[in-house]
């Protein structure tokens, strides 16, 4: 169904138009508003980010029509389009129709099931009725043909079809010749457009034009035919595609995402840390931030020096806020929250007091004082035992260097690439990484860093392949030297041999093709070839994440991490604050399920205002449900907010870190108390709301048959479960290789959990990173998972992977995987059996 977005300088005007339009169709059309700005003194204006968020919240593959009032509304709408993925941008239409009349005409046409071009035509012609009544003549606009091709013969309307090319090499010479020869057999005029590359319509009977369309495997073509035998011509061309132009495509029976070849060791290869998947092949360009030299000296006017430092900090805050805003759009709120921590660092009273003391008492210059306190904080991070927390020193250095740069007057180190390249550096800060353009930076290769660093996380979200911890010899390469890297295997090659280059190019092509195909089917359900559906939900950590998840094809939220409500504040959120957020997310999801995980904090994720003492082993400490049961007031406040938000929505509660039946009994008892309290005061809630648990502790797997009788669903958290089963800290590089969710020991635990759940008649999902790995899809399907919850960016590729399997195939792969002796063997058997099927 076509969706409508209303953009206006006045929020009140826009809301009024939306209300009027909604009444015309009883609210059956997705309508969003982007209007006004957050300035109490000057509220009139438009904001491109608001427009982008409005489009994302109602996005439909059928099209989105954007209606604007005047002036900057048009500019804001045009700018908002730049933030959208290319595939979505092509389905958003800015319309010059009058705002009020156009909105009413558009919603009526959309509610009647009209396509986007018909809805646009109705909006544009909205003034005709009013003009007729006033005796004014208006020539109504014509409907624009969806293929932008004028019909050459009114007697024969243009027919069209859209087809996906599945040939491994695309329309190379032989299939292109067949296409042209077939098109030339008919009287009708055949035209072709490569929708994936957004080419112009070209003649289908020209071999040169068809060949230069650059059609690759997975590309979508629009084929039109105009003439007396149009239907026959299109049928003949469709038959060519259905038979793969007579080529042997047996290798395509398995999902392209499974065709990850295990690259054998080759001469000249460098081994590093696999940090972000994908293959990059390009010349290298070195990135070296301008070094900052600090000189310590005595200052007479300490107060003026303190003011100079405060000015630099204030400027840095503005810069970080700009980085945060851009990162929110590019990588989502969850990952952009890294920069929230940067802002908080600059507001840290202890740090500021120390700097103030250095300047006022010791009369140090601002640069030396600031460097001293940053070094002190960095040293405190280095002394931590937790390797993950040690890596947060990168953020400290990032923020510290930003302020120092401002103090000494250095310009920011720019990275202006004229051609796509692989970036080689000692390290990249989170700010450096967030500012990279994935169309220019094809890969990242650094001599330090780890897969759990914030820079690595951002690289993964941006989709930039990255290999870290490479030998320092790469720093001596000349700019322009050809490099190849494989972010999945953690290997890089300098001036790779032709054979190695060929293997990597094939792997890169397969990955890109699978990504394109996945995006085309993201909003369709994940149904196997033999008809079994697996629900694909999203893991989110903010309101904006919910909008991104829906735009990416999520069928619900399988994990709402509520910790974001508790961090970065001096006290716990109130019931009202939590209720407001839960309601907004539930309303965004409409009738889709929303699974809210109760607070999961403790020794490894401390809250300053809860005074949790540091623990020797926080992963095995006072966290999750253990902490909440010991703080019933905090727990009850959250449960009240969730229950109140549940009325009229599909909300479910999920309890984290359950290890015993006693914990479930205690949590349910507190939940009953809260329900009774709400019932007493007449506050409505969903009395049948489901309650489930996270299965992420080995004892929960062992007790799964008993736990299944006490709850409504299981959600397996393979991130923690893997490290508990394998007795390895996933943030410790010395043992991180043990913590592999594809290890048969972990997979057997998953199988045991699923079997216990199904025997008790409850459903079971999986919300760990394993769910987002397309290589794992056949095993998870074969083990019987009912639902997979993944980060929003992974939804298209997982849906595509499932759609290309059958349950029988998946069960065979899973059965074989369970008999292997290592995670490496499991991966090999997946690849081997997928190719066979």
Secondary structure, DSSP 8 states (H G I E B T S, - for coil): --EEEEEES-HHHHHHHHHHHHHHTTT-S-EEEEE--S-SS------HHHHHHHHHHH--TT-EEEEE-STHHHHHHHHHHHHS-HHHHTTEEEE-S-HHHHHHHHHHHHHTT--HHHHHHHHHTTTHHHHHHTT----------TT----S-TTS--EEEEEE---TT-S-HHHHHHHHHHHHTSSSEEEEEETTTT---EETT-HHHHHTT---TT-EEEEEEESTTHHHHHHHHHHHHHTGGG---GGGGS-GGG--------TTEEE-EEEE-SEEEEEEEE-----------B-S-HHHHHHHHHHHHHHHHHHHHHHHHHHHHHH-HHHHTHHHHHHHHHT-HHHHHHHHHHHHHH-B-HHHHHHHHHHHHHHHHHT-S-HHHHTTHHHHHHHHHHHHHHHHT--------SS-EEEEES---HHHHHT--TTTEEEEEESS--TTSHHHHHHHHHT-EEEES--GGGGGS-TT-EEEEETTTTEEEES--HHHHHHHHHHHHHHHHHHHHHHHTTTS-EE-TTS-EEEEEEEESSHHHHHHHHHTT-SEEEEEEGGGGTSSSSS---HHHHHHHHHHHHHHHTTSEEEEE----BSSS--GGGT----TTGGGSSBTHHHHHH-HHHHHHHHHHHHHHHTTS-EEEEE-S--SHHHHHHHHHHHHHHHHHHHHTT----TT--EEEEE-SHHHHHTHHHHTTT-SEEEE-HHHHHHHHHT--TT-TTTGGG--TTSHHHHHHHHHHHHHHHHTT-EEEE-SGGGG-GGGHHHHHHHT-SEEEEEGGGHHHHHHHHHT--HHHHHHHHHHHHT-SSHHHHHHHHHHHHHH-
